[in-house]
Amino acid sequence: MFDQLSQRLSQSLDRLRSGGRLTEANIQETLREVRIALLEADVALPVVRQFIEQTKERAVGQEVLGALKPGQAMVKVVHEELQRALGQAQVPLNLAKQAPVVILLAGLQGAGKTTTAGKLAQWLGEREKKRVMVASCDRYRPAAIDQLETLAGQVGCGFYRASQSDDAVAMAREALEHAKKQFSDVLIVDTAGRLAVDEAMMAEIQAIHQAIDPAEVLFVVDAMTGQDAANTAKAFNDALPLSGVVLTKTDGDARGGAALSVATITGAPIKFLGIGEKLDGLEAFHPDRLASRILGMGDVLSLVEEVERKVDQKKAKKLATKTGKGAKRFGLDDMKEQLQQMESMGGMGAMLDKLPGMGQIPEAAKAQLNDRQNKRMIAIINSMTPKERRYPDIINGSRKRRIANGSGADIQTVNKLLKQHRQMQKMMKKAGSKVAMAKLLKRLPGGGLPGGGGPFGP
C-alpha cells in the first residue's frame, strides 16, 4: 500500500533536501506536486485541500524557512501532517468493560466483514489472550453464517448460530445471551452488508446497536474502493457512533488514498489493516509508523515486532548452534526452514517494505524480490532425498537432473541453489559477530538488491 504515493512524495521532498535555500516559490512547487500525488493516490479532494493548506501554513512560516536545515524541516512538517491526517496516535480496542465485550462490525457487502471477524478473533486470542465468540446477524445470506462457522473452527474460538433467522435484532440478542452463559470475554458480531448504502440497512444496524450496546463499532471498508470509501464511511458515521475503522485488502492497493480519506472524514481512528486472506493477516494500525513508511523512512519497529511474534524461537536457537565449527551441520533442511520462516512473515517483499529507503529502489530491482523464488527453492529442496539434503556434496549430474525434473526447475536453477547453500554455510562459519550475521542475511533470497550480490538476481 502507498507505493505510488511514497515514490512521488519521496522524489518531491528529496529535491528540497538536496537544494540550498528554501523559498516560498520552491515550497509552492513542491506542494503542487504533493497535491497531484495525493489526488492520484485517490485521496478525497476535501482531504487534499485541508492537507495542503495546513502544510503550506506551517511551511512558509518560521518553522521551515527559519530553520537551520530547511529541507529537513519541510520533511518533518509533511511527516507530522501525514500523521495528523492518519489519526495522530494508535488507538487500541476498548476491552476494559464488563464481559462479554461486544464488538459490532459494519460495512458494505464484499468489504471483508466476515473474514475480518475471523482475523480479529485470532488476533484477540493470540495477543490479548481473550476467550472469543463470533456470531452473525446476517439474515439475508446464510452462506455468510456458514463461512463464519468455518473461520471460527480454524481459529479455535467459539461460534453461535442463532435459532431465529428472520430477525437480525433477535439474532444479536440471542448471541449475546449465549456469550454470557459461556463466560466469553469478547463477542464479535458480524452484520449484513448491502451493495450500496440504503435506509433499510442503516435502520437494521441501528436497531442491533441499540439492542446489544457494543463497546466497539468498527467500520470495515475495502481499501481498493478509493474515494468511494470516504463517501461510504461518512454515511455509516452519520448513522452509527463509529469507534474505529478496519481497512481491508490493503495488500492489493498500491495507492492507499482510502486510509487518509476515511480517517479525516469520519474522525474515527483506523485501528487495523487487513492484509491478504490468511487469518493472521491483521495488523494494528500505527499512524506514525505508516507516515514514516509513506515518506520512505521505513517501519523497523513493526518489523521487529513481527519477527519476535512469528519467528520460531526454538528453531532460531537451533540454527544458532550451527555457527562456527558446527557450520558443517547446516544442511539444506536448515536452509528450507529459514525460507519457510520468511514465508510466515509475508515473504521477503513484505519484510523489506518496512526497511528505510525501499521507496528509492528501482521497480526492476523490486521485481527480483518476488517470493516465487522462495517457493521455487523450497520445491527444489523437497525434491531431494533426506540424504541429499544432509550431504549436498553427493549431488552429482544425474541427481541434479532428477531433482530438476521433480521440482519443475532446470539444472541451472538447482546449481544456483546449491551454490547459495555453500555461500551460506561459509558465512555460518564466520557468524560469530553481528557484522557477519548481517552479511549472512544478504545471502538470503532477495539479496539481489543493488550491492547485495544475491545469486538469484538477473
Buried (B, 14 or more C-beta within 10 A) or exposed (E): BBBBBBBBBBBBBBEBEEEEEBEEEBBEBBBEBBBEBBBEBBBBEEBBEBBBEBBBEBBBEEBBBEBEEBBBBBBBBBBBBBBBBBBEEBBEBEBEEEBBBBBBBBBBBEBBBBBBBBBBBBBBBEEEEBBBBBBBBBBEBEEBBEBBBEBBEEBEBBBBBBEEBEBBBBBBBBBBEBBBEEEBBBBBBBBBBBEEBEEEBBEBBEBBBEBBEBBBBBBBBBBBBBBBBBEBBBBBBEBBEBBBBBBBBBBEBBBBBBBBBBBBBBEBBBBBBBBBEEBBBBBBBBBBBBBBBBBBBBBEEBBEBBEEEBBEEEBEEEBEEBBEEEBEEBBBEBBBBBBEBBBBBBBBBBBBBBBBEBBEBEEEBBEBBBBEBBEBBBBBBEBBEEEBBBEBEEBEEEBBEBBBEEBEBEEEBBBBBBEBBEBBBBBBBBBEEEEBBEBBEBBBBBBBBEEBEBBBBE
